[in-house]
Amino acid sequence: MATTELKSDNLFEMMKIHLASDAGKELIKSIGLVYQINIAPKKIGFDEVSYIVDLKKGEVTKGKYEGGKPDATFSFTDDDFIKVATGKMNPQIAFMRGAMKIKGSLSAAQKFTPDIFPKPAKM
């Protein structure tokens, strides 16, 4: 496992707070899916760190999903994930360029939009 600090770590911490807010609770009600997000420091597939964004329970945890299979799994490099999560890169474009890889349900994957992430004041 990589011990490097990822830019994404801060975003996932902010997401924990976001999911506890009223806006976050609305997301949990409307989406109700579990996503695993694999973040690689430089190249997808190498030294990945996994996060679970559980929009059934409203939790964000580090590590692989323990409760069966997530509805969709995404793989990104750290920089590309930040671009998609902050709305600087369209998820469909990221997928077509190979900057994002998806496993699992495509209908679940389509609900994974920058709207589920908190809008950071400054990153």
DRENDO-1510 file (C-alpha; in Angstrom, 1 decimal, always signed):
<recs>
REC; n; res; u; v; w
REC; 1; MET; +0.0; +0.0; +0.0 .
REC; 2; ALA; +1.2; +3.5; -0.8 .
REC; 3; THR; +1.9; +5.7; +2.2 .
REC; 4; THR; +1.8; +8.9; +0.1 .
REC; 5; GLU; -0.7; +11.5; +1.1 .
REC; 6; LEU; -3.3; +11.8; -1.6 .
REC; 7; LYS; -5.2; +15.0; -2.4 .
REC; 8; SER; -8.3; +12.9; -2.4 .
REC; 9; ASP; -7.9; +12.1; +1.3 .
REC; 10; ASN; -9.0; +15.7; +2.2 .
REC; 11; LEU; -12.0; +15.4; -0.1 .
REC; 12; PHE; -13.2; +12.2; +1.5 .
REC; 13; GLU; -12.9; +13.7; +5.0 .
REC; 14; MET; -15.0; +16.7; +3.8 .
REC; 15; MET; -17.5; +14.2; +2.4 .
REC; 16; LYS; -18.0; +12.6; +5.8 .
REC; 17; ILE; -19.1; +16.0; +7.1 .
REC; 18; HIS; -21.2; +16.7; +4.0 .
REC; 19; LEU; -23.2; +13.4; +4.4 .
REC; 20; ALA; -24.1; +14.3; +8.0 .
REC; 21; SER; -25.7; +17.6; +6.8 .
REC; 22; ASP; -29.2; +18.1; +5.5 .
REC; 23; ALA; -28.0; +18.1; +1.9 .
REC; 24; GLY; -26.1; +14.9; +2.5 .
REC; 25; LYS; -29.2; +13.2; +4.0 .
REC; 26; GLU; -31.1; +14.1; +0.8 .
REC; 27; LEU; -28.4; +12.4; -1.3 .
REC; 28; ILE; -28.6; +9.3; +0.8 .
REC; 29; LYS; -32.4; +9.2; +0.3 .
REC; 30; SER; -32.2; +9.8; -3.5 .
REC; 31; ILE; -29.2; +7.7; -4.4 .
REC; 32; GLY; -29.1; +4.8; -1.9 .
REC; 33; LEU; -26.1; +3.1; -3.5 .
REC; 34; VAL; -22.6; +1.9; -2.4 .
REC; 35; TYR; -19.5; +3.0; -4.4 .
REC; 36; GLN; -16.0; +1.9; -4.1 .
REC; 37; ILE; -13.5; +4.4; -5.3 .
REC; 38; ASN; -9.9; +3.3; -6.0 .
REC; 39; ILE; -7.4; +6.1; -6.0 .
REC; 40; ALA; -3.9; +5.6; -7.4 .
REC; 41; PRO; -1.1; +8.2; -6.8 .
REC; 42; LYS; +0.1; +8.1; -10.4 .
REC; 43; LYS; -1.2; +5.2; -12.5 .
REC; 44; ILE; -4.5; +3.3; -12.3 .
REC; 45; GLY; -3.9; -0.2; -10.9 .
REC; 46; PHE; -0.8; +0.6; -8.9 .
REC; 47; ASP; -0.6; +1.4; -5.2 .
REC; 48; GLU; -4.3; +2.1; -5.1 .
REC; 49; VAL; -6.1; +3.3; -1.9 .
REC; 50; SER; -9.7; +2.3; -1.7 .
REC; 51; TYR; -12.6; +4.3; -0.2 .
REC; 52; ILE; -16.2; +3.3; +0.2 .
REC; 53; VAL; -18.8; +6.0; -0.2 .
REC; 54; ASP; -21.9; +4.3; +1.2 .
REC; 55; LEU; -25.0; +6.3; +0.2 .
REC; 56; LYS; -27.3; +3.7; +1.9 .
REC; 57; LYS; -25.9; +4.3; +5.4 .
REC; 58; GLY; -24.3; +7.7; +4.8 .
REC; 59; GLU; -20.7; +6.6; +5.6 .
REC; 60; VAL; -17.3; +7.2; +4.0 .
REC; 61; THR; -14.6; +4.7; +5.0 .
REC; 62; LYS; -11.1; +3.8; +3.9 .
REC; 63; GLY; -10.5; +0.2; +2.7 .
REC; 64; LYS; -12.2; -2.3; +0.5 .
REC; 65; TYR; -16.0; -2.9; +0.8 .
REC; 66; GLU; -16.8; -5.6; +3.3 .
REC; 67; GLY; -20.6; -6.0; +2.8 .
REC; 68; GLY; -20.6; -8.0; -0.4 .
REC; 69; LYS; -20.1; -6.1; -3.7 .
REC; 70; PRO; -20.4; -2.4; -4.2 .
REC; 71; ASP; -23.0; -1.2; -6.7 .
REC; 72; ALA; -20.2; +0.3; -8.8 .
REC; 73; THR; -16.4; +0.6; -8.5 .
REC; 74; PHE; -14.4; +3.4; -9.9 .
REC; 75; SER; -10.7; +3.7; -10.5 .
REC; 76; PHE; -8.9; +7.1; -10.9 .
REC; 77; THR; -5.5; +8.7; -10.5 .
REC; 78; ASP; -5.5; +11.1; -7.6 .
REC; 79; ASP; -5.4; +14.2; -9.9 .
REC; 80; ASP; -8.2; +13.0; -12.2 .
REC; 81; PHE; -10.4; +12.1; -9.2 .
REC; 82; ILE; -10.1; +15.7; -7.9 .
REC; 83; LYS; -10.9; +17.1; -11.3 .
REC; 84; VAL; -14.1; +14.9; -11.6 .
REC; 85; ALA; -15.2; +15.5; -8.0 .
REC; 86; THR; -14.8; +19.3; -8.2 .
REC; 87; GLY; -16.6; +19.4; -11.6 .
REC; 88; LYS; -13.5; +20.4; -13.6 .
REC; 89; MET; -13.7; +17.2; -15.7 .
REC; 90; ASN; -17.0; +15.7; -17.0 .
REC; 91; PRO; -17.3; +12.1; -15.8 .
REC; 92; GLN; -18.3; +10.8; -19.3 .
REC; 93; ILE; -15.2; +12.5; -20.8 .
REC; 94; ALA; -13.0; +11.0; -18.1 .
REC; 95; PHE; -14.4; +7.6; -18.9 .
REC; 96; MET; -13.9; +8.0; -22.6 .
REC; 97; ARG; -10.3; +9.2; -22.1 .
REC; 98; GLY; -9.5; +6.3; -19.9 .
REC; 99; ALA; -9.0; +8.6; -16.9 .
REC; 100; MET; -11.8; +6.7; -15.0 .
REC; 101; LYS; -12.5; +3.0; -15.1 .
REC; 102; ILE; -15.8; +1.5; -14.0 .
REC; 103; LYS; -16.8; -2.0; -12.8 .
REC; 104; GLY; -20.3; -3.0; -11.8 .
REC; 105; SER; -23.7; -1.5; -12.6 .
REC; 106; LEU; -23.6; +1.2; -15.3 .
REC; 107; SER; -27.0; +2.6; -14.1 .
REC; 108; ALA; -25.5; +3.0; -10.6 .
REC; 109; ALA; -22.4; +4.5; -12.1 .
REC; 110; GLN; -24.5; +7.2; -13.9 .
REC; 111; LYS; -25.7; +8.5; -10.6 .
REC; 112; PHE; -22.1; +9.1; -9.6 .
REC; 113; THR; -21.9; +12.8; -10.5 .
REC; 114; PRO; -19.9; +15.8; -9.0 .
REC; 115; ASP; -23.2; +16.7; -7.3 .
REC; 116; ILE; -22.6; +14.0; -4.6 .
REC; 117; PHE; -19.4; +15.8; -3.5 .
REC; 118; PRO; -19.3; +18.8; -1.1 .
REC; 119; LYS; -18.2; +22.0; -2.8 .
REC; 120; PRO; -14.9; +22.8; -1.2 .
REC; 121; ALA; -14.2; +26.4; -0.4 .
REC; 122; LYS; -10.5; +25.8; -1.2 .
REC; 123; MET; -8.5; +22.7; -1.9 .
</recs>
